[in-house]
Amino acid sequence: QFLALLNGEDGTGSSPYYTMAAKADRQAMRIRAAFEAKGCAMLFDSPTNQQFPILPDALIERLKPEFSCSHTQSFPNGMSAVRFCTSWATSQAEVDALLGDIARL
């Protein structure tokens, strides 16, 4: 199964694995751009499907009931870095919902 994902051809000139990974990366870049547009710093410059915004702890608590994120690092000023991770299965609608909430911050 993995050989087919890695070595196969999906009709785009790429392997299915690459195509799925690229989709996850694009979704993550949308999330990153939304946080940066709101002035949020990023813990790392990550070109991957994982993004690490630094947010006020109170804001993280507001996002957690609806969106999955993992605590990464605490800072002494009531801020923390969290990890948002997309996958091949992350839908446009899920990212749009998060972007909507970020826009309302």
Buried (B, 14 or more C-beta within 10 A) or exposed (E): EEEEBEEBEEEEEBBBBBBBBBBBBBBBBBBBEBBEEBEBEBBEEBEEBBBBBBBBBEBBEBBEEEBEBEEBEEEEEEBBBBBBBBEBEBEEEBBEEBBEBBEEB
